[in-house]
Amino acid sequence: MKRLKLLCGLALALLLGLFSGSASADYRIAVASDPHYIAPGLTDGGLYYQNVLASGDSKFMPYSEEILDAFVEELLNAEEVPDALLLTGDLAFNGAVMSHEALAEKLRPLKEAGIRVLVTTGNHDVYNLNAARFEGESFTRVPFATTELFREIYGGFGFDDAVSTAPDSLSYMAALGDRLRVLVLDFNTLEHFCGISEETLAWAEEQLRTAEREGVPVIAAGHQNLFRHSLFYDGYVISGAERLADLLRTYGVRLFLSGHLHIQHIRTEGDLTEITSSALCSWPCQYGMLTSKDGIWSYETRRLDMAAWADRNGRTEPVFQDFQAAAAEYMSSHSKITLPPDTEEAERERMLNWMRELNLAYFAGDLRNAAANDPDGSLAAAWLRPKDLTAAYVAGVLEELGSDYTVWTETAQAE
């Protein structure tokens, strides 16, 4: 009789858990975006490549190889190894097949260690006509990845064992165990660049309906953004974003993960939150750790420990001992922001230092102390005076002062 009561009690507890969500499995998912990896054989670091980087957006490309190696090692050696890694696009610097193939090899040890790796396309990854090998003062074109080649190269990283794949894009539904699914969306087809087709939307709804019927929660991911996170909108927020957001809400999806902006940011609209990850290849070379505990999601960023990686691998170059400072300096030196034309000579250094700190804080997603070096607001006022694009950028960042987008929990957000 006692055994019967015990079994009945266990059964009742299980049923209550299933219906209340307390039986939800716990997960740890590393989230990173925009590594922009370039295979070493595609550049000799010469003048042409340096000019390409100088005209770019402060990606710390001279250390592309080391950043990827350190990232993979950090996950493998973590005190709590993640269940999965989600890479939300712009995997390759210029979409070259050679870079994708080399990156897939770098990801293989994660898979062999039992870490599930899920990837999606970014706007740099497929049909990129800029795929090239940079040598000396010139370049030569090299093969770029098509959607078919991307699917083939990364087959073992989400596609081959997907629950379902979309008929007209590289979107797929992945299962992490039997208590969580990840809807990975491709927004970079030739027909619907930075958007989503009717066919993929219909497919996604079918997958979400099935997951709801089976009682399995879903999180979603893509490269470009679902919500507007900054001054920049065109080419960042996907076309059809509102319809997709409504679809996700309808089926109880509470979390969407993206990248593309290179800015760490979090935005909640209604009961749907989007976390956009900063670029792994740029200051502050960070990634996120997403954790589910009893069905409640939390998130925090982690900066790569390049000094530890250098020690393990016998790299003695000074840059690795304070890699964050080097990445910050690289970003600042490659900034395209210029001083207002009427700036007095005596104010130039103070204004540039203020902008440098503001910009670094914005990209890192931590603006709690971003205006500490402008107590009276005079430097901000000077930058806002011209009423140009730079002033609009500064105004947008100033609206975020005090915010910390490096940590998040559902319960804290609900409050």
C-alpha positions as CSV (number, residue, x, y, z in Angstrom):
1,M,0.0,0.0,0.0
2,K,2.8,2.4,0.9
3,R,4.5,1.6,-2.4
4,L,1.3,2.3,-4.3
5,K,0.8,5.6,-2.5
6,L,4.4,6.6,-3.4
7,L,4.0,5.7,-7.0
8,C,0.7,7.7,-7.2
9,G,2.4,10.6,-5.5
10,L,5.3,10.6,-8.0
11,A,2.9,10.4,-10.9
12,L,0.9,13.3,-9.6
13,A,4.0,15.3,-9.1
14,L,5.1,14.6,-12.6
15,L,1.8,15.6,-14.1
16,L,1.7,18.8,-12.1
17,G,5.2,19.5,-13.2
18,L,4.4,19.0,-16.9
19,F,1.4,21.3,-16.7
20,S,3.0,24.0,-14.6
21,G,6.3,24.0,-16.5
22,S,8.4,23.1,-13.5
23,A,9.5,20.0,-15.2
24,S,11.2,22.0,-17.9
25,A,14.8,20.8,-18.5
26,D,17.7,23.0,-17.6
27,Y,19.9,24.2,-20.5
28,R,23.1,26.2,-20.9
29,I,23.4,27.7,-24.4
30,A,26.4,29.7,-25.5
31,V,25.3,32.4,-27.9
32,A,27.7,34.3,-30.2
33,S,27.5,36.3,-33.4
34,D,29.5,37.9,-36.2
35,P,32.9,36.1,-35.9
36,H,33.7,37.2,-39.5
37,Y,36.3,34.6,-39.6
38,I,38.9,34.6,-42.5
39,A,41.0,31.6,-43.3
40,P,44.7,32.3,-43.0
41,G,45.3,31.3,-46.6
42,L,43.1,34.2,-47.8
43,T,45.3,37.0,-46.6
44,D,49.0,37.8,-46.2
45,G,48.2,40.8,-44.1
46,G,49.5,43.1,-46.8
47,L,48.7,46.6,-47.8
48,Y,45.5,45.9,-49.7
49,Y,44.0,43.9,-46.8
50,Q,45.1,46.6,-44.4
51,N,43.2,49.2,-46.5
52,V,40.1,47.0,-46.6
53,L,40.2,46.8,-42.8
54,A,40.8,50.6,-42.5
55,S,37.6,51.2,-44.5
56,G,35.6,48.8,-42.4
57,D,33.8,48.9,-39.1
58,S,36.5,48.1,-36.5
59,K,36.5,44.3,-36.7
60,F,39.7,43.1,-35.0
61,M,40.6,41.0,-38.0
62,P,44.3,40.8,-37.4
63,Y,43.5,38.3,-34.7
64,S,40.6,36.5,-36.4
65,E,42.3,33.1,-36.0
66,E,43.2,33.6,-32.4
67,I,39.8,34.8,-31.4
68,L,38.1,31.7,-32.8
69,D,40.6,29.4,-31.3
70,A,40.3,31.0,-27.9
71,F,36.5,30.9,-28.1
72,V,36.3,27.2,-28.9
73,E,38.9,26.4,-26.2
74,E,37.0,28.5,-23.6
75,L,33.8,26.6,-24.2
76,L,35.5,23.2,-24.1
77,N,37.3,24.1,-20.9
78,A,34.4,25.8,-19.2
79,E,33.6,24.8,-15.6
80,E,30.1,24.1,-16.8
81,V,30.3,23.1,-20.4
82,P,27.3,24.4,-22.4
83,D,24.8,22.0,-23.9
84,A,24.8,23.9,-27.2
85,L,26.4,26.8,-29.1
86,L,24.2,29.1,-31.2
87,L,26.1,31.1,-33.8
88,T,23.8,33.7,-35.3
89,G,25.5,34.5,-38.6
90,D,28.2,36.4,-40.4
91,L,30.4,33.4,-39.8
92,A,32.9,34.4,-42.6
93,F,34.5,37.7,-43.3
94,N,33.6,37.8,-47.0
95,G,31.7,34.6,-47.6
96,A,34.6,32.6,-49.1
97,V,34.1,28.9,-49.3
98,M,37.6,28.4,-47.9
99,S,36.8,30.4,-44.7
100,H,33.5,28.5,-44.2
101,E,35.3,25.2,-44.5
102,A,38.1,26.2,-42.1
103,L,35.5,27.5,-39.6
104,A,33.6,24.3,-39.7
105,E,36.8,22.4,-38.9
106,K,37.3,24.7,-35.9
107,L,33.8,23.9,-34.6
108,R,34.2,20.2,-35.0
109,P,35.8,19.6,-31.6
110,L,32.8,21.2,-29.9
111,K,30.5,18.7,-31.6
112,E,32.9,15.8,-30.7
113,A,32.7,16.9,-27.1
114,G,29.0,16.6,-27.1
115,I,28.2,20.4,-27.5
116,R,25.4,20.8,-30.0
117,V,26.4,23.5,-32.6
118,L,23.6,25.4,-34.4
119,V,24.5,28.0,-37.1
120,T,22.6,30.3,-39.4
121,T,23.5,32.6,-42.3
122,G,24.4,36.2,-42.0
123,N,24.5,38.8,-44.8
124,H,28.2,38.2,-45.4
125,D,28.0,34.4,-45.6
126,V,26.3,33.5,-49.0
127,Y,26.5,34.9,-52.5
128,N,29.1,37.4,-51.4
129,L,30.8,38.8,-54.5
130,N,33.6,40.3,-52.3
131,A,35.0,36.8,-51.6
132,A,38.7,37.2,-52.3
133,R,42.3,36.4,-51.4
134,F,44.3,39.4,-50.4
135,E,47.9,39.5,-51.4
136,G,50.3,42.4,-51.2
137,E,48.7,45.4,-52.9
138,S,46.0,43.5,-54.8
139,F,43.4,40.7,-54.5
140,T,42.0,37.8,-56.5
141,R,38.4,36.5,-56.5
142,V,37.8,33.2,-54.9
143,P,34.7,31.0,-54.8
144,F,31.9,32.2,-52.5
145,A,29.4,30.1,-50.7
146,T,26.0,29.5,-52.2
147,T,23.1,28.3,-50.0
148,E,23.7,24.8,-51.2
149,L,27.4,24.9,-50.3
150,F,26.6,26.5,-46.9
151,R,24.2,23.7,-46.2
152,E,26.8,21.1,-47.2
153,I,29.7,22.6,-45.2
154,Y,27.7,23.1,-42.0
155,G,25.4,20.1,-42.4
156,G,26.6,18.7,-39.0
157,F,25.8,21.9,-37.3
158,G,22.0,22.0,-37.2
159,F,20.9,20.9,-40.6
160,D,21.4,17.2,-40.8
161,D,19.6,16.3,-37.6
162,A,17.0,19.0,-37.8
163,V,13.4,18.2,-36.8
164,S,12.4,20.0,-40.0
165,T,13.9,22.2,-42.7
166,A,12.1,25.0,-44.6
167,P,11.4,24.4,-48.3
168,D,12.8,27.7,-49.6
169,S,15.4,28.8,-47.2
170,L,18.1,27.6,-44.8
171,S,15.7,27.8,-41.9
172,Y,15.3,24.8,-39.6
173,M,13.9,23.6,-36.4
174,A,16.3,21.9,-34.0
175,A,15.6,19.9,-30.9
176,L,17.8,20.1,-27.8
177,G,16.7,16.9,-26.0
178,D,13.0,16.4,-25.8
179,R,12.2,19.6,-23.8
180,L,13.4,22.5,-26.0
181,R,13.4,23.4,-29.6
182,V,15.2,26.2,-31.4
183,L,13.7,27.8,-34.5
184,V,16.7,28.9,-36.5
185,L,15.7,31.4,-39.3
186,D,17.5,32.3,-42.5
187,F,17.0,35.9,-43.5
188,N,19.5,35.9,-46.3
189,T,18.1,34.2,-49.4
190,L,18.6,35.8,-52.8
191,E,14.8,36.3,-53.1
192,H,14.2,37.7,-49.6
193,F,17.4,39.3,-48.4
194,C,17.0,40.7,-44.9
195,G,13.5,39.3,-44.9
196,I,11.4,36.2,-44.7
197,S,9.2,34.6,-47.4
198,E,5.5,33.6,-47.1
199,E,6.6,30.0,-47.5
200,T,9.1,30.1,-44.7
201,L,6.5,31.9,-42.5
202,A,4.0,29.2,-43.2
203,W,6.6,26.5,-42.5
204,A,7.6,28.2,-39.2
205,E,3.9,28.4,-38.1
206,E,3.5,24.7,-38.7
207,Q,6.6,23.9,-36.6
208,L,5.5,26.2,-33.8
209,R,2.0,24.6,-33.9
210,T,3.5,21.1,-33.6
211,A,5.8,22.2,-30.7
212,E,2.8,23.7,-28.9
213,R,0.7,20.6,-29.4
214,E,3.6,18.5,-28.0
215,G,4.1,20.8,-25.1
216,V,7.7,21.7,-26.0
217,P,8.9,25.3,-25.5
218,V,10.7,27.1,-28.4
219,I,13.2,29.9,-28.6
220,A,14.0,31.5,-32.0
221,A,17.1,33.0,-33.6
222,G,18.3,34.7,-36.8
223,H,21.0,37.1,-38.0
224,Q,19.2,40.3,-38.6
225,N,16.9,42.0,-36.1
226,L,13.3,41.6,-35.1
227,F,13.1,44.9,-33.3
228,R,14.7,48.3,-33.8
229,H,17.6,48.6,-31.4
230,S,19.4,51.7,-32.6
231,L,19.4,54.7,-35.0
232,F,20.1,52.2,-37.8
233,Y,17.0,50.5,-39.2
234,D,17.2,49.9,-42.9
235,G,19.1,46.7,-43.6
236,Y,19.1,45.7,-39.9
237,V,15.4,45.0,-39.1
238,I,14.0,42.4,-41.4
239,S,11.1,43.1,-43.7
240,G,8.1,41.3,-42.3
241,A,9.4,41.7,-38.7
242,E,6.0,42.6,-37.2
243,R,4.3,39.5,-38.7
244,L,7.1,37.2,-37.5
245,A,7.0,38.8,-34.0
246,D,3.2,38.3,-33.9
247,L,3.6,34.7,-35.0
248,L,6.2,34.0,-32.3
249,R,4.0,35.6,-29.6
250,T,1.0,33.6,-30.8
251,Y,2.8,30.3,-30.0
252,G,4.4,31.4,-26.8
253,V,7.9,32.1,-28.0
254,R,9.4,34.5,-25.4
255,L,13.0,34.9,-26.7
256,F,14.6,35.8,-30.0
257,L,18.4,35.9,-30.5
258,S,20.2,37.8,-33.2
259,G,23.3,39.8,-34.1
260,H,24.3,41.9,-37.1
261,L,24.4,45.3,-35.3
262,H,27.7,44.5,-33.6
263,I,26.1,46.2,-30.5
264,Q,25.1,44.3,-27.4
265,H,21.5,45.2,-26.8
266,I,18.3,43.8,-25.4
267,R,14.7,45.0,-26.2
268,T,11.4,43.7,-25.0
269,E,8.1,44.4,-26.7
270,G,5.1,42.8,-25.0
271,D,6.1,39.4,-23.8
272,L,8.8,38.9,-26.5
273,T,12.5,39.7,-25.8
274,E,15.2,40.1,-28.4
275,I,18.9,39.8,-27.4
276,T,21.2,41.0,-30.1
277,S,24.8,39.9,-29.5
278,S,27.8,42.1,-30.1
279,A,30.4,40.9,-32.6
280,L,32.8,38.2,-31.4
281,C,35.5,39.7,-33.6
282,S,35.1,43.3,-32.2
283,W,35.5,45.0,-28.9
284,P,34.9,43.7,-26.3
285,C,35.2,40.2,-27.9
286,Q,32.4,38.7,-25.9
287,Y,29.7,36.1,-26.1
288,G,26.6,35.3,-24.1
289,M,25.6,32.4,-21.9
290,L,21.9,31.7,-21.9
291,T,20.6,29.6,-19.1
292,S,17.2,28.0,-18.5
293,K,16.4,27.0,-14.9
294,D,12.9,25.6,-14.2
295,G,11.7,27.2,-17.4
296,I,13.0,30.7,-16.6
297,W,15.6,32.1,-18.9
298,S,18.6,34.3,-17.9
299,Y,21.5,35.7,-19.8
300,E,24.9,37.2,-19.2
301,T,27.8,38.2,-21.4
302,R,31.4,36.8,-21.0
303,R,34.5,38.4,-22.4
304,L,37.1,36.0,-23.9
305,D,40.0,35.3,-21.6
306,M,42.8,35.7,-24.2
307,A,45.5,35.8,-21.6
308,A,44.5,32.3,-20.4
309,W,44.4,31.0,-24.0
310,A,47.8,32.5,-24.7
311,D,49.3,30.9,-21.6
312,R,47.9,27.5,-22.7
313,N,49.3,27.8,-26.2
314,G,52.7,29.4,-25.6
315,R,51.8,32.7,-27.1
316,T,53.9,35.4,-25.5
317,E,53.0,38.5,-27.5
318,P,52.1,41.4,-25.2
319,V,48.8,42.0,-27.0
320,F,47.3,38.9,-25.4
321,Q,48.0,40.0,-21.9
322,D,45.6,42.9,-22.3
323,F,43.6,41.9,-25.3
324,Q,40.5,43.9,-24.3
325,A,42.6,47.1,-24.2
326,A,44.0,46.3,-27.7
327,A,40.6,45.7,-29.1
328,A,39.3,48.9,-27.6
329,E,42.1,50.9,-29.1
330,Y,41.6,49.2,-32.5
331,M,37.9,50.1,-32.4
332,S,38.7,53.7,-31.4
333,S,41.4,54.2,-34.0
334,H,39.1,52.8,-36.8
335,S,36.1,55.0,-35.8
336,K,34.6,57.1,-38.6
337,I,33.3,59.7,-36.2
338,T,34.8,63.2,-36.7
339,L,34.7,66.2,-34.5
340,P,32.3,69.1,-35.1
341,P,34.0,71.6,-37.4
342,D,33.8,74.5,-34.9
343,T,35.6,72.5,-32.1
344,E,38.2,74.6,-30.4
345,E,41.7,73.1,-30.3
346,A,41.8,73.1,-26.5
347,E,38.7,70.9,-26.4
348,R,39.6,68.3,-29.1
349,E,41.2,65.8,-26.8
350,R,38.5,66.0,-24.1
351,M,35.8,65.6,-26.7
352,L,37.5,62.6,-28.4
353,N,38.1,60.9,-25.1
354,W,34.5,61.3,-24.1
355,M,33.2,59.9,-27.4
356,R,35.7,57.0,-27.2
357,E,34.4,56.0,-23.8
358,L,30.7,56.5,-24.9
359,N,31.2,54.4,-28.0
360,L,33.0,51.6,-26.2
361,A,30.3,51.4,-23.6
362,Y,27.6,51.4,-26.2
363,F,29.1,48.5,-28.2
364,A,29.7,46.5,-25.0
365,G,26.1,47.0,-23.9
366,D,27.0,48.5,-20.5
367,L,26.2,52.2,-20.2
368,R,25.9,52.5,-16.4
369,N,29.0,54.8,-16.2
370,A,29.2,56.0,-19.8
371,A,28.9,59.7,-19.0
372,A,31.1,59.7,-15.9
373,N,33.7,61.9,-17.7
374,D,31.2,64.6,-18.5
375,P,29.6,65.6,-15.2
376,D,28.2,68.9,-16.3
377,G,27.0,67.7,-19.7
378,S,29.1,70.2,-21.7
379,L,30.9,67.6,-23.8
380,A,27.6,65.9,-24.8
381,A,26.2,69.3,-25.7
382,A,29.2,70.1,-27.9
383,W,28.7,66.8,-29.9
384,L,25.0,67.5,-30.3
385,R,25.4,71.0,-31.6
386,P,25.9,70.3,-35.4
387,K,22.5,68.4,-35.8
388,D,24.1,65.9,-38.2
389,L,24.3,62.1,-38.3
390,T,26.9,62.0,-35.6
391,A,24.7,64.2,-33.3
392,A,21.8,61.9,-34.0
393,Y,24.0,58.9,-33.1
394,V,25.1,60.5,-29.8
395,A,21.6,61.5,-28.9
396,G,20.4,57.9,-29.4
397,V,23.2,56.6,-27.2
398,L,22.5,59.2,-24.5
399,E,19.0,57.9,-24.3
400,E,20.4,54.6,-23.2
401,L,22.6,56.0,-20.3
402,G,22.3,53.9,-17.2
403,S,21.3,50.8,-19.0
404,D,23.0,47.4,-18.7
405,Y,22.4,45.0,-21.6
406,T,25.0,42.5,-20.5
407,V,22.6,40.7,-18.1
408,W,19.0,39.8,-18.3
409,T,16.4,37.5,-16.6
410,E,12.8,37.0,-17.5
411,T,11.6,37.7,-13.9
412,A,13.6,40.9,-13.7
413,Q,12.3,42.0,-17.1
414,A,8.7,41.3,-16.1
415,E,9.1,43.6,-13.1
